[in-house]
Structure formats: C-alpha cells, structure tokens
Amino acid sequence: MTATYINEKINQIKDLLQDGDIKQALDILCDFAAEFSLEDREREAIALSARHSQNESEAIKGTKTKEDSVLERNRVVDFAQGLLYNIQQEAQVKIKEVEASAKIQAQKEIDRVLSSARILDDYHLADIIKRADEYKLEELDLSNKAIEFLPREISHLHELRKLNLSHNLLKELPPYISKLTALVELDLSHNQLTELPCELSELLSLQDLKVDQNPLEYPAQSIINKGLDSILVELARKFRTKKNDLDAIIEELKIGQAVSAVIVDKPEFGLFLSYKGLEGLLHKNNISKNKLAELEDMFIGDEVEVLVLDNREIDGKRRLSFAMRGNDDDINMRTTARNLADNMINQAIKNNSHILDLSKIGLESLSRLIGKCTNLEVLNLNNNKLTSLPAEICKLPKLKRLYLQNNHLSKLPDEMGMLEQLVTLHLANNKLGKLPASLVNLDMLSDIIISGNPCAIDMPVNDAEKIKIAIKDSILNSGKNEIEYSNFKPGEVLLGQIKLIYNYGVFVRIVKDGDYKEGLLHKSAVLVNGRDYWKTLHKFFEIGDKLEVRILDLQPDQDRVTFALHDSFPSFITNKVYNIINAAKNNRYTRLDLSNAELTALPKEIGELDALVELDLSNNPIRSLPSEMNKLKKLKKLYIDNIPPEIASKDAIDIVNYFLKNQDRPQVKKNLKEAKMLIVGQGGVGKTSLVKRLVYNNYDDNELKTEGIDIRKWEILVNKEPIYLNIWDFGGQEILHSTHQFFLTQRSIYLLVWDARQEDEHGRIDYWLKLIQSFGGDSPIIVVMNKIDTGYREINRRGLTEKYKNIIAFVDVSCKTGEGLEKLNELIQKEVSQLEHLKIDWYQSWFNIKTRLEELNRDYCEYGEYEQMCEQEQLDKENQKLLIRFLHDLGIVLNFQDDPRLKYTNILSPQWVTNAVYKIINHPELRENKGILSLEEISSILDRVKYPVEKHALIVDLMHKFELAYYLDEAHNRFLIPELLPVEQPAFIFNFEKCLSFRYHYNFLPDSIMSRFIVRMHQYVYREKNKYGQILWRSGVILKEKENKALIISDKIEKRVFIFIEGQKNTRREFLSKIRGHFDHIHSTISRIEAREIIPLYPDKDIYVDYNYLLALENKGVETYIAQDTYEEFNIKDLLEGYA
C-alpha cells in the first residue's frame, strides 16, 4: 500500500458521500481502517454505519420526519468526512513507517546480494538499480563487480548521494550520469575509462570525484592533478562547446515540425526520445490508442515519426516534447498544454527552480501546484489563453517578475498583495476591468504595464506609483458620494473586517455611516496592555474575520489609514477559540493546535472533543484547566508551559490531574528566583579564582586548589530582579572526575574553564563537554578561556560549537587583570534569565517547605521529617517527590530518588555530603592501602562533630550508591574504592587462543565506567589459588563464574572496552549476557553515550562485525558471515560463542 493507494481510496469515499451512497462509503471506510489496523477508527466507522442504518430504517418506517432524517444524514456525512481525514493522517504515518523500514531492509538486502556476488551480469545489475530506485536509496556500492557498462536505468536514481563504481571494467561513462543530480561522492577509480563525459559538469552537488588508475586521455592529467574544481571547469567548457554545436539544430526545430527520433527509454508514462543529441518526452496522452499498441512491440534504439510540440530552454537545459505523428485528430491540444505545464511545474518544484517559462503553449488553466514553486523569482505566462489565476500563485514569497501579457484574464486574485518581493507585473492585452486593492501594498512594485485592458481607460498605462494612487482613489470613491474627511477621526475605535493578511501586518476595512476606509494594521501596532498579540492574530485569524481597531493616523489626502489593535482583542481571541473548538468537535479532530493564543483559561467545551489525541497549549499563560478535560479519554499528548519537566514528560491524563489537584486549593503562585551554576575543568586552570572574581571581585595569586566541591551563593540582578546562583566549584584533580558526575545536574548553567595557554593535545575539552552533555542534558555551556594575560593558544572553536549545540559562547578572561569579566558577567545574567525552571510557577507551600529546610540549620534530616512538613502544607506524595527533585537539581539539598535504599532515608546538605566523600577519596593512606578502608578508619579522616560515627555507614552507603565503593565483608566493616586501585596491571594467566572475544566501541568513555562496573560485579572478581588478593586494577578485572573466566580491560585513549571469556563454550554467552547487562545499566544512566557492541574477526587486525547484526542473522537461520574486507567466511555460531 502506498500514498497513491490512500489517495485513491479517499477520493472514492468522497465521491460516494457526495453522490449520496453513504452506506457503501461507510463500508469502504470500515475496510480502509481495518487495512491499516486502526482499530479505534474501525470501531468509529462501524458505529457510524449502524447509526446511518438506524436512521434509514426509521425514515422508511415513518417513525422519524423527513426533515429529521435529512438532518441526521447530513450529520453522518459530516462525521464520516472528519473520520476520513483522521484515517488518512494515521494511515499516512503508518505508510511512512513501513516505507522507512522497507528502505532499511532493501539496503540490507542489496548489501547482502552485492557482498556475495563476484560478478554482476546485466540482468542482476538492472535489478539492483531498480530496487535502489524503488526505495530511493542514497548510497550504492557497485565496486568489484566486473561491470562493463551502465544501463540507462541508473539515471533514475535521483536520490543517490554516494556511488562507488571502482574496480570495474568500464570503458566509458554514459552522458545520462548527469541525471544523478543529488550525487555528492562518485568513485570511478580502477576502471578503463579514457574520457570523462562533459555532462559530469552538470552534477552541481558533486564534492568528491575519484578517477585514479584509469587510462584517461581527457581531461589531461595536469588538470586532474589540480582537483575536482579544475576538472569540472574543463568539462563545463567542453559542454558549452558541444551545446553551441547544437544551436543550429535547435534553431531548425519549430512547433509542429515532423522529425524522426530514436527511442532511448520506455517509462510507464510514455517514451523518452532523442533527436540529434537532444532529448524530449512523448507523453502517452499524446499517443492515440492504436499507436500505443504499435509502440509496445518497439524497442530502445528504434526510430519513430513524431511532431515537435515544444522546444525551450529551462534552467539552462534544452527541453523538447513530442506528439505522435499521424494521429493529429486524436490529440487533445488542451490536455497537451496542461500536461506540459504540469510536467514543467513538477520539474520546477523538484529542482527548486528560480525561473519558469510557460509562455506560448496554449494554456487555458494553471495548476494550483504553482504555489509549491516557492523558489521562483521569474514566472512567464505570456501568450496563453488564461481566463483566471489560482490564488496559490500568490504564495510565491520570492517572486520578483510576473508576465501575464496576451491572455484572457478578467480578474486577478485578491491576494496579489502577498507577493511582497514583486518588482515587475506585465498585464497588457487582457480583459481586466479592475485591479485588486492589495496591489497598493506592494512597495517593491515599480514596473507595471496594464495597456490593452478596460481598467486602463482612467489609469496611466505604465507608471506604477500613479497606478497605485488610481487604485486607492477608485476604492475610496466607488459606491459612495463625497463625504467629509471629518467622518473618520484619529483615535476613533471602530469594528473592522480583515481583507488581507501579510507577513508584516493586516489590511483592514472599517465602515461608518455608509462610508468605509481601508488601511494597514502593522504588526508593530498589535499591542494590548504591553503584550504582543501578533503571533496570535497572524496564526488564528482569517480573511473576513472582524475585530476592533483604533485609528492611528489619517493622511490629509485620505490615501493612507493606519490602525492599532484595540484593548478588546482578548475577547475576540476567546470567540475565535470557541469557533475553533466547535469546528474540532464537528469534524472530530484528533489533533488541535492552540499554541500562541494568549489564553489564560480554556472553555469547558474543550471536554466535548472526545476524539482528541493531541492538544498543544504551549506559549499560553494558562494557570488552570477545566475539570471537563477529564472527559478526554483518548487524549495522549498535552503540551503546556510553566510546569515542571517531570510532569510535562508524562501522559496527558497525569498533566491534567496535576493541574486539577493543585488548583482545587487556591494559593499564591510565583517563580523561584534561584538557579545552579557549575564550574568544571582540569586542575589548575583557575576555577576558584574565577568564582572569587565573579562573586567578590578579588584575586589571590596563591589561590589553593579546591579539594572536592566548594559551594557558595551569588546574588545577581536579572531584569532588575535579584536571582540567587548556587555556585558549585569542582576540584580538577583527575581522581575526582569519576565522582563529579553524580553532582552534575540539569536545570543548570555550566562554565567550562580552560587555561588559554595550553593546547588541547589529549582532547580534554571534548571530554568535559561530553561529560556535561551526558549528565547535564541541554544545559547551556559557556567556555571560559582563562589566563589570557600570560599567553594564548588557539582551539577549534567553530568545530566544538558545531559538535556541541549547547555551547553558548567562548569568553576570553584574565582573573588576574579582570579583563573579559564584565562580558562574562553579562552573558551569565542573560543565560540565567532564559532558564526554563525560572518560569515555572511554584506554590506558596513549596516555598514554605524550602524555607523550613534551610532554617533547620542541620546537615541532614530524616525523610520522615520532610514528609511531615509536606503534610502540614497539604502536599500529596507526588508533589513531595516533585519538590525534592527540584531542590536536588538546584543544589539546595541532596536526595537520591532513584535508589530504593536512600530515597526515603535522608535530606542532606550538599556541602556536608561532598566534603565527606572527597575527604575520604583524597586521603593519602587510602591510596597507599590500594583503595581499601575500614569504617573505623573513617573516624580519623572526618571531623567527629560534623560527621558523628552513626552517620559513617550512611556516607559509605552513598559511595556505594554512586558505585564508588563496595564492601569487602558481610559485616560491612571494610570497603574498597576501585578508582584508587593500582594503575599497573598485575601478572595473570589467561588463554586468549580459545576464547569468546567482545568489545565496546565508545564515542566517549567516561573515567567512571570501569570502576562502576567493578563495583557492580565485585562478587565475581577472581582470586587466584595460593595467592592473596583478587585480580583487579584500575582499568581492568578478571571475573569468574563456574568454569568460565572473563577478562575485562578498558582503554581510555582508544575509547574501547575489551572482553575475553574462556572456559566452557556452551555457557560463555550466558556469562557475556550477564556482563553486558551491567554495562547496559551503566550506559543507560549516561545520556547520549554511544556504545557500539562489536565482535572482532581477527586477533591481530582491526576488522570486526556488529554483534547485534550477527544475532539478527542467527535468528533468521543464517549460518555464515562473509567479511567485507577479506571475503573470508566465518561460522556465526563460532563467532558468538568463541572458537572451539
């Protein structure tokens, strides 16, 4: 099933409804929904059919009046049309999904065929190209297939971007290679080409051309050595020469001339013919039925006698079209002209053409498709038989020149004023009695010709400005007597009707005492009580709608009126929304967009839209929802602002319940004026100096390094209001990096500080940016280049900005001299003002609880105490969790909701927790003891007053939660921190020859992945016999389960993790599955990390295959895999289980 099939069904059902055959229409509608497995829609159609049958039965029995019966039939038809629209939309989505899946499968199937075929004969090559064309593939690798020539079918691959023809036997490249207009990469290396076709110069998208290892005689090697641009310039020069040789032939060709042309292709819609090197189309509409039968027996290369219908140059290319000679009486010239125009319009749409010439083809009507030629700058419709123009011609935003001379036009579309870029308008010799009023707003229009029209009698024939004045005069004076200027006064408020809508304003007509005027309501004047309503007006209002306006200015000559929007506009919006909701109800809309409507509330009638699936209320100052929204049982998606993201990401019913639950108890709402800013970077780059410069404006040349995290508050002014920033200054020592990530949060601003004197030799900037992106989401990042007073080395700013879209700016500063600090301060204030959470409404009860927590003056409190506070403020469980998550992200408290052991235990002071963890990690004795520590030893590290003994186990629990440490005994007295293990790998014995080999290839390998993995699987760590201790080190570990051993090693530089499993072959995959499960969990906690699962094919070569691809092949019963680089065949089961 295709989009064409859908359209055919839609049209069939519409025709039946229009003809009154409602029963058959509804039966087909039911089948249509069933075909696409749209169960809800099928039930709706069945119910509608039953409703119609009941109505017909009651009408026959006479139990319902004729008027009621007709009214019910009309309702059924309206509902059927609405249902038909919904089915069409949902079916198209399913088809797109199927097509995308089919495209992927086709690519895989073609790749499979090509990987197994040593030689491609003509039949199989044509089949491959046909499938590539069918699925619109963008890449095709035909290398190493002994291909001698390319069939013409390859010219159909208009979507193809990469084509590899290397290592074949091609002796020539056909000129129709120029049809591959999307081609970016073309590899012709290692063939037998002696010449490149000059048509290659027409591949305007081509960026990479490989022609080495060919005996090329043209172009010369000296040109080839200069690169692609030089090659294309030379080919273009030759192409122009070749084109000039055809000029004489072109001049000979006249409309109606008989010629003998050669068939070069036979598509379904006709024939492609060639006449002396020029190609053209003989459409099947221009061939009589008896001739069509004759042509079925003809082949490519045969000659046919044809008539030339058209000969013109379009977008720099000569285009011909033909009719079959000998059946002139059968040719419908009207259809011929329309078909020709439609073909040319479609071609212009596809090629994004700037010029379209449809002159002199006898065209009587212009397709509405013209509105899709959005790049057109010149449109020539001279010398046709047009009597009218579609309104879509006014939707060409770039159109500068429009030629309409010598037609039969009696009227122009009223929307002509939408052609804001129009400079030239030629209308001579038509039947125009008047010109549309909207022409007066075309400020760019300077070249207009109207001679030879009835309207030109009282107008200058070619003076654009005078013509505009004459149009205004005719509007002002038509249908009324002379009225005093005082009839309208500046400041007067009147009801106006929208006549036209532009991108820059609305053209409005006002009426008073039989007099009327028209003028502009500019978008800059659409303000009510300081609010800008332009988006709302432009989006929701239509031509013919009414609204109140205030006259701003009336020029003495009465030529120009300007308006402002009146304060009553919000009530007009309300009425408009009611109308939209009624239309949605009557037509059973499944989706409704009310965004940017400046709504403060929704009418309760919204609850009647029982078919609604998606509702967009974004960019509205809505603070409450009607309880009737609970009736929208099918509503799945609801978009609305000023709510916490944890709520916004939920289902529609949860969002509605959140509003209803909180609005039942009236209380004050206001924004929280607090945010979090995190300062990260390598050690010694000046993070603490930067913080002290920003907060206190002082500098210490002997500033000590931060150990752990230093947290302080900073008050800044944003839009003249105080905002408190919780600044988290992270220590830069490498040992701390793996711990930092547990305190990196969203809803924050990040400053990445770098020493401007250093080169980024090891990609540490990239490392930090990936770390922020993984744990901070889309939080804005400012990269601060510090110490510019002592030196400067360039980094690739553009490259980093393109790679990490949330980089806001790079700022050069010197904490020592203060240079650049003012700019940085301004940038921080700007970014803080744009933080979404500052716009979210907080209930007064939330503020009360936050204040009470801050006033406890303790470093921790029991979660139960927090729950009691919330209950006193009447906060339910959901709001309790929501609030504590907010406070955690803002750095006000710490509470880890995702850990079942910790989320209900304590509310913690961030500084209290972080100081304890970092003091333990940084303790020198712990490093000397290879990361092993006892609970008793913690007492000698931490202050006993601030950290009482009974809280030591909590701190270690937190470190275990962070996957920083694990207990070494059941009594939980001793624990180990893998990050402090020795760097050096210990000696061990492992059988690499007969083992299962597996890898992870990362785009970014955080320091913590290996230590977290060791913590998670510490129960499996292998201890060698007769030796004390387990085999593990900072970047590796050996695990043991039953008879299997696994060696896991991480390589930070290569960004890879290597896994080797030896032992029983039939259980290795089970052990690997367990290991992968723990890595999968770690990966799931790191946003945007990419960990590709790989099976290496050779121990000494970096040649590998995707693990999941092998699993898919195995599931399909495929037993072997052929390596693409070596063509060696491998047993899939052996690869997945390890070699025997």
Secondary structure, DSSP 8 states (H G I E B T S, - for coil): --HHHHHHHHHHHHHHHHHT-HHHHHHHHHHHHHHTT-HHHHHHHHHHHHHHHHHHHHHHHTSS-HHHHHHHHHHHHHHHHHHHHHHHHHHHHHHHHHHHHHHHHHHHHHHHHHHH-S---HHHHHHHHHHHHHTT-SEEE-TTS------GGGGG-TT--EEE--SS--S---GGGGG-TT--EEE--SS--SB--GGGGG-TT--EEE--SS---BS-HHHHHT-HHHHHHHHHHHHHHHHHHTHHHHHH--TT-EEEEEEEE--TTEEEEEETTEEEEEEGGGS-HHHHHHHTT--TT-EEEEEEEEEEEETTEEEEEEEETT-GGG--HHHHHHHHHHHHHHHHHHHT-SEEE--SS---S--GGGGG-TT-SEEE--SS--S---GGGGG-TT--EEE--SS------GGGGG-TT--EEE--SS--S---GGGGG-TT--EEE-TTSGGGGGS-SS-HHHHHHHHHHHHHHTTS----GGGS-TT-EEEEEEEEE-SSEEEEEEEETTEEEEEEEEGGG-EETTEE-HHHHHHH--TT-EEEEEEEEE-TTS--EEEEE-TTHHHHHHHHHHHHHHHHHHTT-SEEE-TTS--SS--GGGGG-TT--EEE--SS------GGGGG-TT--EEE-SSS-HHHHTS-HHHHHHHHHHHHSS---EEE--EEEEEEE-STTS-HHHHHHHHHH----TT-----SEEEEEEEEEETTEEEEEEEEEE---HHHHHHHGGG--SSEEEEEEEETTS--TT-HHHHHHHHHHHHHTT--EEEEEE-TTS------HHHHHHH-TTEEEEEE--TTT-TTHHHHHHHHHHHHHT-GGGGSEEEHHHHHHHHHHHTT-SSEEEHHHHHHHHHHTT--HHHHHHHHHHHHHTTS-B--TT-TTTTTTEEE-HHHHHHHHHHHHT-HHHHHTTTEEEHHHHTTTS-TTTS-GGGHHHHHHHHHHTTS-EESSTTS-EEE-GGGS-SS--------TTSEEEEEEES---THHHHHHHHHTGGGB---TTSSS-SEETTEEEEEETTEEEEEEEETTTTEEEEEEES-HHHHHHHHHHHHHHHHHHHHTSTT--EEEEEES-SSS--EEEHHHHHHHHHTT--EEE-TTT--EEEHHHHHH---
